[in-house]
Amino acid sequence: MKDLFCLYSLSLLTQASAQIDYSQYVNPFIGAEGPISGYAFGGGDIFVGGAVPFGVAKVGLDTYEDNITLSTLNGGYTPKGKATAISIMHESGTGGFPNMASYPDAANNIGTDTGRPGYFKTQLENGITVELSAARHSGIMQYSYPAGEKHVVVDVSHYLPSQGGGYSIQYYIGGEIHLQNHGRYTGYGTYGGGWNEGASMTAILRNASEYAGPFNGRVGALFTWSNSSSSTIRSRVGISFISSDKACNSKNEEIHTHDLNATVSAAVQEWNQDVFSKVRVSTDPSANRMNLVLLYSFLYFMHLMPSDRTGENPLWESRMIRSLIDTWRFEGFMPDGRSGNYNGLVQGSSNADNVLADAYVKGLKGAINWTAGYEEMKKDAEVQAYNTYSYDYPTASVKEGRGALYDWIPLGYVSADRSTRAVSRTVEYALNDFALSQVAQGEAPEDIQKYLNRSAGWQHIWGHNVTSMDFTKFLAPRFADGSFNSTGYNPALCGGCEWSDISYEATPLEHSFVVPHDTETLIQLMGGATAFESRLDYIFQPNTSQQNLGANGAGIDTIMNIGNKPDFGIPYLYNYLNKQFKSVEGNRQSANRYFHDALYGVPGSRDAGALNSWLVWQMLDVYGVVNQDVYLIESPWFEDLNMTINGDLTLRIMATSDGNSTSSAGNGFGREGYYVQSVKINGKQWGRNWFVHGDIMVEGGTIEFVLGDEAKVWESGEVPPSPGHVVL
């Protein structure tokens, strides 16, 4: 894979600051550290630096930590880390990735770093102040020096090192840098490893008359100013995966001058216009500032990833849903974890199927070839992907597709003696097949029942005699011969919950609740509504977790672990019992305990914004059920929220007090004032704790809540549907 860049004229200028609006409520450092002060382990793995929404260029400071056992460099930044470089490309909330970098006399960063959308500032111990900003495919760096010589090293061979090595370790392969007049250069670097299982990534540079490097197997150039009277040096960088000419064009078109503040101002304007202004709440002095910071900060983090590289893919061009389908068209399978232009590691299943199905049932038909989309989904369900590489087990592809179809198709489940992650993959394969049944309703009606039946495969590993914590009946590992592996089995444990274990990222006990397409059958198998409610109540109790959570939820002592993505929908299951007030209690418990305006402000990796989106849905008062057109009603955090939907329509969500509350309606923190007493949708009294997409998400409208201090069973209508209801 080729990554091209062009840096133009390291020059000497000054400018004014940019005006901000909603961005004043964004704290880009939330999640920068974990439970140990200053260290990133157990934090959000966030990128900190200059970026625009879904930008390719994410210009930030790279650091490392002396204690590598607590070192996570996924986003490049750690609060107590030692500065190593400034890189042009980063990911956020995921694994790390190689980057091209420059060094302003690299040294430790000191003092307090500052930042806002589109801007980052730090001071190094050698006296240099570094300020960064970015446009879509380009960035600008400003270095303010003390008296004396000024140096900038451009190091093509820099990349983010991987903690402890392993299958995803990154490495530099080779590169060049070509110097031109007036402080200009072009170049390329080739990098391998990382999360994907594809080819290496290469950055290509234009030819020039002077060449610098390699230096001891590395490639770079040293720029020095010895007689300049100015103390400030600025540089502009463009990056491309197509050509160095395109990199230079991006830099010239997006960052016209060496005015850092102009770039910051443009970035802030883009954030406000394209993201923050789409969700509007009161910002007057009486507003809850903590809620404002969490809302707009988490909207910010949600829009850092993925990178919109439309026109920059050296293989093809397309956007979002179409890009998933085109990945299949050109490479054979849709991605699960794509990185660096190639499909990456598959932790569970072919979950791009869920993305397509969710778009389909919500009416996103547009310029999408759904015939091709369904064809690809069907390939995921029927064709075993080539086993390019397997971590800790020889028969499970981790690059793309479903690596255990050799079990799933004949047995209806993933066997524990022939496959790793057998419990969690069985659950995910079932949901993926339900996704196919949903799209088949419009594209291939003859396939509906087949995939609906296969979506019940999770029932094949239901251990009716498995007991844990005074409860019976859980998911359990099952062998290919049909017998259950129950000797010493505890569903509350999963080893390391990693690649070689029976369940990935969450315990089998947690996965036992993750059947969003057939909650009706799940309730029946757990013993009925009363038993189901008791089990839900228990997993929210403190000091019930038996699993060492590691970085995925450090500090969480309940079985319900909001730091693990499989658990996102669990608190909402009370809606299926018509006890919505308990859903609100469970969600507020997780939100109030683990989400804060602080460096350690999220309970684990953001997973490219997934963790942030969970809280934003909370604040909006609704939660979309995957692969369905159903939204579950919760409780709003704001008294009046207006959200732009479908281009130019508005969904307005209002909350008022019932007159008996001791606190204002919409109070996001504390117990009082958030229990739903009644709901109206578009002026009509609403008796269900859910609605469908067509009720209000197509044309817009209003949702009106009356909130109070007392828990109330306000709903009297039917419970949310289970469209995947099948009993084996």
SEKESE-102031 format. One line per 5 residues: number of its first residue (from 1); their letters; for each residue x, y, z of C-alpha. Coordinates in steps of 0.001 Angstrom, whole numbers, plus 500000, padded with zeros to 6 digits. Example, Ala and Ser with C-alpha at 12.3 -4.5 7.8 and 13.67 -1.06 7.14 Angstrom:
2
1	as	512300/495500/507800 ~ 513670/498940/507140
END
This chain:
728
1	mkdlf	500000/500000/500000 ~ 501350/503426/499074 ~ 501209/506489/501285 ~ 502485/509638/499583 ~ 503293/512952/501100
6	clysl	504553/516375/500150 ~ 505931/518926/502587 ~ 506225/522458/501306 ~ 508350/525333/502558 ~ 509275/525217/506194
11	slltq	508680/528941/506683 ~ 508601/531651/509354 ~ 505215/533328/510018 ~ 502660/534316/512735 ~ 498847/534623/512802
16	asaqi	495765/535112/515020 ~ 493605/532554/516768 ~ 490416/531032/515435 ~ 486912/531639/516667 ~ 485058/528661/518107
21	dysqy	481429/527787/518867 ~ 480126/524350/519967 ~ 483735/523210/519896 ~ 484333/525095/523152 ~ 482639/522174/524912
26	vnpfi	484951/519550/523430 ~ 487648/518037/525616 ~ 489822/516038/523184 ~ 491777/514479/526066 ~ 488898/512428/527543
31	gaegp	490163/508844/527579 ~ 493839/509715/527144 ~ 494754/507724/530241 ~ 493508/504683/532133 ~ 493159/503984/535848
36	isgya	496879/504555/536488 ~ 497542/508276/536316 ~ 499553/509320/533290 ~ 499486/505937/531558 ~ 497264/505038/528627
41	fgggd	496712/501380/529610 ~ 493002/500794/530183 ~ 492093/504152/528668 ~ 490378/505051/525431 ~ 493369/504593/523065
46	ifvgg	492519/508009/521685 ~ 494184/510174/519089 ~ 495088/513642/520354 ~ 495960/516242/517734 ~ 494651/518230/514794
51	avpfg	491958/516680/512580 ~ 488740/517405/510699 ~ 485704/515066/510631 ~ 486716/511703/509108 ~ 489978/513298/507953
56	vakvg	492809/511272/506452 ~ 495404/513524/508061 ~ 495457/513293/511845 ~ 498471/515304/512950 ~ 499564/514456/516464
61	ldtye	502388/513877/518895 ~ 503800/510365/519237 ~ 505109/509249/522618 ~ 506406/506164/524375 ~ 506369/505031/527998
66	dnitl	509286/503523/529913 ~ 507043/500912/531534 ~ 506054/498923/528453 ~ 503698/496695/530469 ~ 501500/499784/530880
71	stlng	502288/501220/527463 ~ 499626/501469/524782 ~ 500511/503544/521752 ~ 497392/502902/519691 ~ 496612/506578/519134
76	gytpk	500218/507719/519498 ~ 499610/509866/522585 ~ 500094/509100/526263 ~ 499908/511808/528953 ~ 503225/510952/530629
81	gkata	504893/509665/527506 ~ 508177/510861/526110 ~ 507826/512643/522786 ~ 509347/510783/519855 ~ 507849/512430/516768
86	isimh	504992/514275/515148 ~ 503092/512015/512767 ~ 500693/512834/509960 ~ 498463/509752/510213 ~ 496894/508097/513242
91	esgtg	493987/505921/514177 ~ 491840/506626/517221 ~ 490412/504155/519681 ~ 491906/501109/517917 ~ 495277/499451/517376
96	gfpnm	498274/501493/516268 ~ 499505/502039/512719 ~ 502747/503198/511043 ~ 503229/506879/510345 ~ 505580/509254/508592
101	asypd	506962/511741/511103 ~ 508977/514881/511745 ~ 510944/515735/514872 ~ 511511/519273/516181 ~ 514634/518316/518179
106	aanni	512636/515522/519859 ~ 512468/515660/523663 ~ 510124/514974/526551 ~ 506925/516987/526661 ~ 506392/518956/529863
111	gtdtg	503652/520996/531455 ~ 500010/520779/530413 ~ 499108/519935/526823 ~ 496158/521831/525387 ~ 493848/521114/522499
116	rpgyf	490485/521580/520876 ~ 488986/520320/517607 ~ 491547/520930/514885 ~ 494326/522040/517250 ~ 496976/520670/519629
121	ktqle	499744/522376/521589 ~ 502559/521003/523733 ~ 505847/522218/525161 ~ 509000/520122/525073 ~ 511604/520192/527819
126	ngitv	514149/521708/525425 ~ 512007/524845/525259 ~ 510310/524203/521910 ~ 506566/524798/521727 ~ 504770/522623/519176
131	elsaa	501377/523517/517683 ~ 499517/521340/515180 ~ 496451/521522/512953 ~ 495054/519670/509947 ~ 492777/519717/506929
136	rhsgi	491396/516618/505191 ~ 494562/515345/503474 ~ 497134/517750/504876 ~ 498527/519173/508069 ~ 500434/522140/509396
141	mqysy	503043/522152/512177 ~ 504350/525196/513998 ~ 507524/525072/516100 ~ 508417/528004/518373 ~ 512066/527827/519419
146	pagek	514182/529488/522079 ~ 517308/531344/520952 ~ 519893/529361/519006 ~ 519974/526959/516102 ~ 516706/525441/515007
151	hvvvd	516428/521887/513682 ~ 513659/519733/512221 ~ 514320/516079/511387 ~ 511954/514526/508850 ~ 512072/510777/509513
156	vshyl	510373/508655/506871 ~ 511258/505500/508812 ~ 509312/506393/511969 ~ 506366/504220/513000 ~ 504466/503448/516184
161	psqgg	506136/500498/517919 ~ 503970/497623/519130 ~ 503943/496721/522808 ~ 505563/493341/523300 ~ 505628/492458/519600
166	gysiq	503272/489717/518417 ~ 501208/489150/515310 ~ 500348/492826/514792 ~ 503836/494269/515239 ~ 504661/497075/512831
171	yyigg	507942/497694/511094 ~ 509626/499985/508599 ~ 510651/498392/505288 ~ 512269/501167/503279 ~ 511870/504585/501731
176	eihlq	513377/507691/500184 ~ 513340/511425/500694 ~ 514223/513951/497998 ~ 515187/517519/498829 ~ 514258/520512/496710
181	nhgry	514927/524215/496947 ~ 513348/526521/499519 ~ 512804/523890/502188 ~ 510676/521596/500034 ~ 510858/517826/499903
186	tgygt	508972/514800/498621 ~ 509396/511185/499607 ~ 507953/507815/500470 ~ 508116/505180/503165 ~ 507078/501531/503095
191	ygggw	505717/499926/506264 ~ 504536/496442/507125 ~ 502610/494749/509902 ~ 499844/496337/511899 ~ 496271/495145/512230
196	negas	495723/494095/508634 ~ 496868/490906/506972 ~ 497527/492543/503610 ~ 500429/494010/501719 ~ 502762/496647/503096
201	mtail	501999/500361/503048 ~ 504204/502595/500884 ~ 504631/506376/500677 ~ 505950/507579/497287 ~ 507872/510822/496579
206	rnase	508626/512784/493435 ~ 512102/512755/491891 ~ 514413/515644/492766 ~ 518048/516538/492278 ~ 519202/515900/495833
211	yagpf	518723/512766/497902 ~ 519254/512265/501623 ~ 519465/508862/503360 ~ 519430/506147/504302 ~ 520986/506797/507718
216	ngrvg	521869/503504/509442 ~ 519052/501694/507672 ~ 516652/504576/508210 ~ 515662/507416/505894 ~ 515263/511069/506758
221	alftw	516496/514603/506352 ~ 517738/517256/508776 ~ 516638/520871/508223 ~ 518630/523526/510099 ~ 518212/527310/510488
226	snsss	521252/528904/512097 ~ 520980/532605/511283 ~ 517261/533301/511161 ~ 516045/536067/513446 ~ 512602/534488/513692
231	stirs	511827/532023/516465 ~ 508980/530272/514648 ~ 509091/527650/511912 ~ 506011/526379/510121 ~ 505629/523486/507724
236	rvgis	502769/522261/505564 ~ 502407/518593/504644 ~ 500152/516883/502125 ~ 499583/513142/502043 ~ 498200/510815/499380
241	fissd	497998/507117/498590 ~ 497974/507819/494847 ~ 500843/510130/493906 ~ 503148/512815/495243 ~ 501507/515305/492846
246	kacns	498171/514623/494497 ~ 499745/515033/497927 ~ 501083/518441/496910 ~ 497750/519444/495368 ~ 495924/518544/498580
251	kneei	498342/520619/500612 ~ 498018/523625/498302 ~ 494227/523432/497992 ~ 493462/522756/501653 ~ 496099/524825/503447
256	hthdl	496727/527854/501269 ~ 499214/529658/503521 ~ 501474/529030/506488 ~ 498863/530585/508759 ~ 498281/527974/511461
261	natvs	495374/529882/512964 ~ 493586/530033/509620 ~ 493791/526243/509387 ~ 492520/525890/512950 ~ 489639/528266/512192
266	aavqe	488694/526299/509081 ~ 488801/523023/511020 ~ 486604/524424/513799 ~ 484128/525716/511228 ~ 483965/522275/509619
271	wnqdv	483415/520559/512966 ~ 480667/522999/513899 ~ 478934/522898/510530 ~ 479156/519185/509747 ~ 478927/517624/513212
276	fskvr	478181/519703/516301 ~ 475392/521846/514862 ~ 473471/518686/513935 ~ 472676/518154/517635 ~ 471609/521393/519293
281	vstdp	470923/521915/522984 ~ 470784/524937/525261 ~ 474192/526307/526231 ~ 472970/529080/528528 ~ 474607/529476/531987
286	sanrm	472003/527262/533673 ~ 472838/524275/531446 ~ 474645/521269/532922 ~ 478174/521864/531644 ~ 479283/518286/532295
291	nlvll	476542/517041/529988 ~ 477499/519576/527320 ~ 481136/518499/527446 ~ 480277/514800/527234 ~ 477813/515308/524372
296	ysfly	480038/517392/522110 ~ 483287/515648/523063 ~ 481790/512264/522266 ~ 480329/513519/518983 ~ 483881/514652/518205
301	fmhlm	485400/511237/518963 ~ 482689/509486/516929 ~ 483739/511443/513841 ~ 487498/510859/513951 ~ 487100/507370/512484
306	psdrt	486808/505973/509889 ~ 488985/508048/507581 ~ 487136/509213/504472 ~ 489599/508270/501748 ~ 487176/508605/498851
311	genpl	489380/509322/495862 ~ 492459/508228/497831 ~ 492121/504463/497638 ~ 494698/503254/495100 ~ 492351/500348/494289
316	wesrm	488917/502017/493864 ~ 486665/504878/494988 ~ 483444/504685/497023 ~ 481878/505731/500322 ~ 480607/504080/503511
321	irsli	478110/501282/502621 ~ 479196/501176/498986 ~ 482831/500901/500054 ~ 482013/497739/502024 ~ 480374/496211/498961
326	dtwrf	483241/497334/496728 ~ 485744/495697/499071 ~ 483988/492407/498331 ~ 483833/493251/494630 ~ 487584/493836/494378
331	egfmp	488979/491606/497136 ~ 486460/488813/497594 ~ 485112/489540/501088 ~ 483840/492526/503018 ~ 486096/493634/505878
336	dgrsg	485548/493223/509582 ~ 488594/495203/510705 ~ 490071/496989/507699 ~ 493374/498822/507999 ~ 495842/500238/505518
341	nyngl	493819/499427/502374 ~ 493513/495747/503266 ~ 491182/493588/505312 ~ 492429/493081/508841 ~ 491814/490749/511727
346	vqgss	488360/489222/512297 ~ 487735/489025/516024 ~ 484372/487313/515751 ~ 482407/487165/512532 ~ 481541/488945/509300
351	nadnv	479969/491895/511076 ~ 479863/494133/508021 ~ 476738/492040/507357 ~ 475115/493817/510304 ~ 476050/497235/508940
356	laday	474418/496463/505593 ~ 471301/494957/507159 ~ 470873/497870/509539 ~ 471054/500315/506641 ~ 468641/498189/504612
361	vkglk	465871/497901/507197 ~ 466089/501628/507903 ~ 465470/502421/504248 ~ 468924/503496/503099 ~ 468361/502368/499516
366	gainw	469791/505324/497526 ~ 472664/504668/495151 ~ 473447/501302/496709 ~ 473428/498120/494658 ~ 471580/495914/497132
371	tagye	471619/492940/494767 ~ 475403/493005/495001 ~ 475227/493735/498715 ~ 473125/490667/499400 ~ 475334/488545/497148
376	emkkd	478318/489516/499271 ~ 476483/488838/502533 ~ 475558/485421/501201 ~ 479190/484722/500378 ~ 480088/485523/503996
381	aevqa	477478/483004/505095 ~ 478385/480198/502685 ~ 482045/480409/501605 ~ 484910/479575/503931 ~ 487581/482273/503668
386	yntys	491135/481261/502824 ~ 493181/480611/505964 ~ 495951/483168/505496 ~ 497001/483284/509120 ~ 495719/482108/512466
391	ydypt	496632/483275/515913 ~ 496925/480388/518401 ~ 494773/478013/516348 ~ 495507/476512/512930 ~ 492037/476226/511415
396	asvke	490456/479656/511898 ~ 491089/482398/509363 ~ 491363/485792/511006 ~ 491635/487981/507908 ~ 488089/488064/506550
401	grgal	484850/486142/506359 ~ 483707/483554/508881 ~ 486598/481290/509764 ~ 484523/478469/511267 ~ 481922/477766/508589
406	ydwip	483240/474184/508570 ~ 481376/473906/511890 ~ 478578/476414/511486 ~ 477031/475038/508298 ~ 476853/471316/509203
411	lgyvs	476464/471654/512994 ~ 474649/474951/513433 ~ 477223/476108/516003 ~ 480976/476609/516366 ~ 482532/473666/518198
416	adrst	484891/474190/521121 ~ 487228/471327/520179 ~ 487840/472506/516600 ~ 487700/476307/516958 ~ 488722/479055/519308
421	ravsr	486218/481685/520511 ~ 483503/479063/520008 ~ 480877/480634/522275 ~ 481214/484226/521108 ~ 481507/483262/517436
426	tveya	478367/481136/517625 ~ 476484/484149/518979 ~ 477881/486441/516277 ~ 477308/484002/513416 ~ 473674/483720/514518
431	lndfa	473202/487482/514424 ~ 474898/487675/511019 ~ 472500/485105/509580 ~ 469586/487069/510989 ~ 471029/490050/509096
436	lsqva	470808/488001/505897 ~ 467201/487080/506602 ~ 466342/490769/506900 ~ 467910/491793/503589 ~ 466510/488657/501933
441	qgeap	462990/489970/502570 ~ 463483/492369/499695 ~ 466293/490778/497702 ~ 465801/486994/497932 ~ 462545/485970/499655
446	ediqk	463310/482307/499033 ~ 466242/482578/501479 ~ 464379/484145/504396 ~ 463482/480996/506311 ~ 466849/479354/505734
451	ylnrs	468798/482149/507369 ~ 466151/482768/509988 ~ 466505/479135/511072 ~ 470288/479416/511070 ~ 470043/482552/513218
456	agwqh	468758/480312/516021 ~ 472085/478442/516113 ~ 472954/480015/519467 ~ 470328/477699/520992 ~ 472485/474692/520030
461	iwghn	475049/475708/522665 ~ 472512/476504/525380 ~ 473612/474554/528443 ~ 470363/473742/530216 ~ 472209/472226/533181
466	vtsmd	474971/474810/533547 ~ 474778/476579/536908 ~ 476549/479702/538128 ~ 475795/482092/540999 ~ 472511/480345/541831
471	ftkfl	471280/480663/538235 ~ 470876/477814/535755 ~ 471020/477773/531946 ~ 473777/479607/530096 ~ 475657/479389/526838
476	aprfa	478338/476718/527082 ~ 481129/475301/524879 ~ 479990/472268/522893 ~ 482122/469712/521078 ~ 481674/468686/517455
481	dgsfn	480237/465316/518557 ~ 477364/467120/520290 ~ 478568/466740/523875 ~ 479011/469721/526167 ~ 482354/470582/527712
486	stgyn	480996/471318/531185 ~ 483739/469917/533429 ~ 484873/472782/535618 ~ 483077/475205/533345 ~ 482143/478599/534768
491	palcg	480303/480926/532350 ~ 481439/483922/534404 ~ 485032/483305/533279 ~ 486688/483232/529863 ~ 490396/482970/530567
496	gcews	491838/486077/528982 ~ 488774/486559/526755 ~ 491239/486614/523877 ~ 491883/484885/520533 ~ 492618/481432/521957
501	disye	489825/481361/524560 ~ 486258/480022/524417 ~ 484772/483512/524320 ~ 486179/486769/523005 ~ 486166/490104/524882
506	atple	483216/489138/527103 ~ 482383/486085/529199 ~ 479881/483430/528094 ~ 477615/484753/530849 ~ 477583/488178/529195
511	hsfvv	477166/486692/525728 ~ 474162/484752/527051 ~ 472268/488058/526957 ~ 473410/489061/523458 ~ 470620/487769/521218
516	phdte	468980/491033/520103 ~ 467026/489401/517281 ~ 465234/486887/519532 ~ 464901/488215/523061 ~ 461558/486408/523323
521	tliql	463193/482978/523107 ~ 466041/484114/525359 ~ 463572/485044/528107 ~ 461864/481669/527763 ~ 465150/479742/527988
526	mggat	466177/481658/531101 ~ 463005/480576/532862 ~ 460474/483244/531989 ~ 460046/486945/532676 ~ 460495/486839/536461
531	afesr	463659/484724/536329 ~ 465011/486838/533473 ~ 464466/490020/535476 ~ 466212/488559/538534 ~ 469210/487583/536440
536	ldyif	469390/491050/534906 ~ 469170/492637/538346 ~ 472073/490502/539551 ~ 474564/491423/536839 ~ 474260/495102/537787
541	qpnts	475157/494419/541418 ~ 478637/495548/542581 ~ 481361/492996/543311 ~ 479762/490291/541170 ~ 482365/490136/538390
546	qqnlg	484741/487181/538595 ~ 486651/487971/535402 ~ 489958/489831/535254 ~ 488974/492475/532733 ~ 492425/493744/531821
551	angag	492241/496860/529676 ~ 488626/496233/528609 ~ 486887/497705/531628 ~ 489543/498055/534322 ~ 487846/499108/537549
556	idtim	484413/497713/536651 ~ 483190/495336/539367 ~ 479803/494359/537925 ~ 479216/491487/535499 ~ 477546/494018/533233
561	nignk	480639/495606/531675 ~ 479979/498687/529599 ~ 483667/498709/528652 ~ 482975/495610/526516 ~ 481092/496226/523307
566	pdfgi	479052/492972/523499 ~ 477335/494409/526603 ~ 476095/497643/525033 ~ 472509/496451/524601 ~ 472121/494521/527866
571	pylyn	470690/497356/530020 ~ 467889/497850/527489 ~ 466592/494302/527924 ~ 464264/495494/530694 ~ 462225/497145/527930
576	ylnkq	461295/493630/526794 ~ 459683/493127/530218 ~ 457794/496444/530068 ~ 459949/497713/532920 ~ 461637/500548/531091
581	fksve	462476/502333/534346 ~ 465002/499602/535129 ~ 466645/500103/531732 ~ 467041/503749/532658 ~ 468503/502842/536058
586	gnrqs	470988/500379/534583 ~ 472109/502760/531875 ~ 472466/505716/534243 ~ 474438/503524/536633 ~ 476987/502770/533913
591	anryf	476997/506316/532552 ~ 477378/508054/535904 ~ 480078/505731/537227 ~ 482318/505415/534195 ~ 481960/508434/531885
596	hdaly	483487/511733/532973 ~ 485090/514934/531747 ~ 488539/513680/532716 ~ 491637/512034/531288 ~ 490336/508725/532649
601	gvpgs	486860/509460/531368 ~ 485879/506254/529558 ~ 486006/502634/530799 ~ 488307/501182/528154 ~ 489083/501429/524452
606	rdaga	486701/503617/522471 ~ 486836/501160/519560 ~ 486835/503887/516906 ~ 484009/505767/518632 ~ 481740/502844/519556
611	lnswl	481957/503558/523282 ~ 481255/507236/522660 ~ 478251/506462/520486 ~ 476731/504349/523277 ~ 476662/507366/525592
616	vwqml	475401/509722/522875 ~ 472437/507388/522263 ~ 471853/507551/526017 ~ 471775/511310/525963 ~ 469379/511367/523011
621	dvygv	466956/509059/524907 ~ 466694/506278/522287 ~ 468675/503191/521301 ~ 468552/501531/517896 ~ 468307/497725/517861
626	vnqdv	470803/496252/515403 ~ 469402/494850/512131 ~ 465915/496105/512987 ~ 463941/499285/512398 ~ 463180/499412/516136
631	ylies	464286/502061/518638 ~ 463979/501519/522389 ~ 462873/504541/524419 ~ 464995/505653/527364 ~ 465160/508982/529214
636	pwfed	466600/512230/527811 ~ 469486/514111/529392 ~ 468450/517521/528046 ~ 465270/519539/528395 ~ 465200/520487/524720
641	lnmti	467312/518842/522029 ~ 467004/519381/518284 ~ 468708/516936/515944 ~ 469016/517250/512173 ~ 468007/514042/510382
646	ngdlt	467750/513058/506719 ~ 469536/516156/505501 ~ 467313/519040/506565 ~ 464580/517629/508808 ~ 464420/517978/512579
651	lrima	463755/515550/515397 ~ 462945/517495/518556 ~ 463183/515771/521949 ~ 461710/517648/524917 ~ 461509/516871/528622
656	tsdgn	459417/518542/531313 ~ 458905/517814/534997 ~ 455767/516177/536360 ~ 455578/518971/538939 ~ 456640/516770/541830
661	stssa	460337/516529/541025 ~ 462958/518062/543282 ~ 465320/518520/540334 ~ 464977/519826/536815 ~ 463838/517558/534021
666	gngfg	466599/516041/531973 ~ 469157/516031/534797 ~ 471789/513661/533446 ~ 473485/512914/536755 ~ 472023/511920/540092
671	regyy	468960/509744/540642 ~ 466233/512372/540704 ~ 464203/513584/537832 ~ 464970/511063/535115 ~ 462204/508477/535476
676	vqsvk	459763/508546/532565 ~ 456158/509242/533595 ~ 454671/509517/530100 ~ 455647/509928/526437 ~ 454089/511572/523399
681	ingkq	455299/511118/519828 ~ 454136/513778/517382 ~ 451531/514847/519916 ~ 450077/511352/520349 ~ 450142/509650/523748
686	wgrnw	452538/506701/523436 ~ 451958/503490/525375 ~ 454927/501452/524114 ~ 458545/501779/525229 ~ 459689/501549/521612
691	fvhgd	458914/502878/518158 ~ 459874/502026/514587 ~ 461959/504015/512153 ~ 458982/505168/510108 ~ 457222/506638/513146
696	imveg	459524/509637/513398 ~ 462996/509040/511934 ~ 461983/509583/508305 ~ 460022/512839/508337 ~ 461112/514167/511725
701	gtief	458797/515292/514501 ~ 458689/515508/518277 ~ 459133/513215/521258 ~ 457819/514738/524490 ~ 458714/513289/527882
706	vlgde	457298/513977/531297 ~ 459935/513019/533875 ~ 459765/512569/537626 ~ 461575/511344/540727 ~ 459638/508108/541145
711	akvwe	460112/504918/539148 ~ 456992/504115/537175 ~ 455777/501373/534863 ~ 454315/503813/532357 ~ 454123/501530/529338
716	sgevp	451046/499403/528740 ~ 451512/498324/525126 ~ 453178/495280/523617 ~ 456855/494680/524293 ~ 459470/495291/521571
721	pspgh	459372/492662/518803 ~ 461672/489677/518366 ~ 461664/489299/514558 ~ 464161/486440/514731 ~ 461951/484344/517006
726	vvl	462623/480676/516277 ~ 462569/477830/518797 ~ 464730/474820/517938
END
